[in-house]
Amino acid sequence: MPKITAPTIAAHRARTRESIMDAVDELIRSQGIDRVSMTDVANAAGITRTALYNYFPDKPALLLAFTEQVSAAFMERYKRELPSGVSAARRLSAFVRLQLEGIVAHPHPPAAELGASLGPDAYQALAAHVAPMQRLLTEILEEGTAAGEFDRLPCERVASLTLSMVGSRRLPLVSGEVGLEETHALVTRFVLRALGVATETVDTILPEKPPNSTLGSD
């Protein structure tokens, strides 16, 4: 029987689960998702493989839980840090910034890619947890459209395109090919100009253009 290292069994399980999630995080960073095994995770978490199976029946369930945890943490951060009482353009810029910071903090495959690699059931489960991010961005776009800041475009589709653009910068960011500031400015300027926001207004949100960029020029 495993040694209880917390005041209660519930606290012990919570602590062990946290250790497992930390182990998954580190192993995906160092090995890549495909090479991570249940044995690796158990060893890194300091528990037996049998104990790990008491928490997660297989690798798909483990990776699904990890991705859900990361997505939930992102949403909590958005609730705390996404500014209110400012223009929709500034909220959109802040949203893009938080997305990019999340990629840097957790340089793992995106949820959709994880779901695709783990099978259709996992994909559907992941989609349900990622959907709030797209809804939040859609709400920002709807606010901007209603206020006359943005051109009238289909907000859900624009939100999907914006998230795809952010996702396309994952590998350059993680590899260090591009920097966070440059990428934030590039993506935000591109999206705002596509939404019809005047260059002068964009420049108040992003005073400096990314190096060698012509985005925002008329």
Order of alpha helices (4+ residues) and beta strands (2+ residues): alpha-alpha-alpha-alpha-alpha-alpha-alpha-alpha-alpha-alpha-alpha
